[in-house]
Amino acid sequence: MPSANDMRKGMCIKYNGDIVVVLDFQHRTPGNLRAFVQATLRSIKTGKSSLVRFNSNEPLEIVPMEHKDLDFSYKDNTGYHFMDPETFETLTLQEEFIGDAKNYLTENLRVEIMFTNDQPAQINLPSSVNLKIVESPEGVRGDTASNVTKPAKLETGITVGVPLFIKEGEIIKVSTVTGEYMGRA
């Protein structure tokens, strides 16, 4: 049986009778104390996150997961709608489940959704997405001391810092991990 040392990000486990997703974890070994694993867990039922400590050799019950690639269709007042490109079935997810991923969702973007017991557990975005700049002030000539950026509002509503030469209407590549400008698309 796997122990807390085998814990990985994105893994589903049973904890206190609930199925939870491991959002983040750290192995800690303080001075004269025993090693432990500190993990951030999100409940699939409630959607709430909590910080939990496990003894490093504490056994874990891993829940099997299924991965599906779905295309983002649209957002309305009922939630975010995704479609299976093979069966054309739709899945609606609430904003609480989507979290910060909403800042990168554009029409027809393919995402990976992990399911456990036929319930969505986690959404995984591609490492970068192409987004259009909808609003950006003009760069001032002479403001080029070193790596000067200006704010640019993107089609999804987020604002990122871009170099002065990027203009409104251009499509740029943005990292979904850090939320930073990566280059022109």
N, C-alpha and C positions, 0 to 999 in steps of 0.2 A: 504494500500500500504506500502511495506517495506521501511524503512529509511536507511540512511548511517550507523546507529548503528547496523543494521542487516547484514552488509556486512561480507562475509566470504571468505577465501582463496579458489581459484578455481572456484568461482562463475562467471557467465557471466552476464553482465549488458549492457544496452544501455547508451552510453555517447557521447554527441555531435553528434548524428546521426550515430555513429559507434558502432559495437558490440565489447566489450572488455572483457578480462579475468582479474580477480583480482589476481595478483601474490603475493601481500603482503599488509597488512594494519596494522595501529596502531591507537588506540583511544588516543587522546591527550587532556589534560586539562591544558593549561598554566595558571599561576597565577590568574590575574583578568580578563582574557578573556574567551570567550565562548568556549565550547568543540568543537572539530572537529575531523574528521577522515582523516588521511593521507594514501593514497593508491597508490600502484604501479600497473598500468594498462597496459596490452599489447593488442594492436589492432589486431584483427583477419585478417583484410584486409592487413595492411602494415607490421605487425610483430614488430612494434616499441613500446618500453615501455616508459611510462611517469609517473611522480610523480604528483598526483592530490590531492587537499584538498576538502573535502566535509563538509558542516555544519552537525552537528550530527543528525539533524532532517530533512535533505534534502531527498525528496522521490527518490527512485531508481526504475527503470524499469528492472526487472529480466527477462533474456532470458532463456527459457527452454533448458535443455541440455540432450543429450543422451550419454550413456557410452557403449563402445564396447571393448571387450578383443581381441587383435590381437597379432599374433606371429611375431617377427622380423625375416625376412628371410635373407636379405643381403643388402650390400651397394655397389653402383657403382657410376659412374660419373653423373647419372641422379638423385640420391638421395638415401634415405633410404627406403627400401621396406618392407612392412608389409602385412601379409596375415590373413584373417578371417578364423579361423579353422573350421567353420561350412559351409560357402558358398564357400570357397577357392578363394574369390575375393581378389585382391591385391590393396594396397594403397601405393602411393609413397609420401614421405614427404621430404622437403628440409632441409638442414643442419641448416638454420636460425631458423626453427621451432623446430627442435630437441634440439638445444642448448647443454647444458652440459650433457644431457642424453646420448649423443653419447659415452661417456666414459664408459658406463656400458652395452651397447647393445651387446649381443652375440647371435649367431644363435639359433633360437627357443625360445628365451626369451619372455614370455607372458607379455605384457604391456597393460595398460588401456588407451584408447584414448577417450577424450571427444569431442563430436560433437555438434555444434549448427547450425541449418539451413543446415544440411548435409555438413558442413565444419568443418575440424578438428580445435579444439580450444586449446587443451592442452594434453600433454602426461604425464602419471603418471607411474613411475617405481615401482617395488616391493621395500620394505624397504631395502633389501640386495640382492646381487647377488654373485654367485660363479665364480671366475675368475682364470685363470691359470697364474703362474709366468713364464715369458719367459726369464728374465734376472735379476740376483741378485748376487752381490759379496758375497764371503764367509765371515762369521762373524769371527772376530779376538778373539781368546780365551783371556780372561782377561778383555775384554771390557764390563763387566757386573756390573758396579757400581749400576745402577738402571734404569730400563726401557729403555735400549739402543735399538735403532732401526737402521735398515739399509734400503736404498732405494731398491725397487723391481719394475721392469717394468712389467706390466701386458699385457695380450693378446690384450687388446683394445688400448694400447698405453699410458695409464696413469701410473704414478709412485706413490706408496704409501709406507709409512714407515711400516716395518714388524720387528718382533723380530729376533734376530740373529740366532735362531735355524731353521728358515724357509729356505728351499732350493729351488733352481731353479727347475721348473717342477711341484711343488706342487700346489694344488688348494686351494685357500683361500676364505673366506667370506668377502665381502667389503660392507660397508654401502653406499647406494646411496644418503643418506641425507647429511652425513658429508664427505664422501669419505675416511674414515679411515678403517684400518684393524680391523676385528672383531674376527677372529679366523680361524682355519683350517676348511675346508669343509668336 
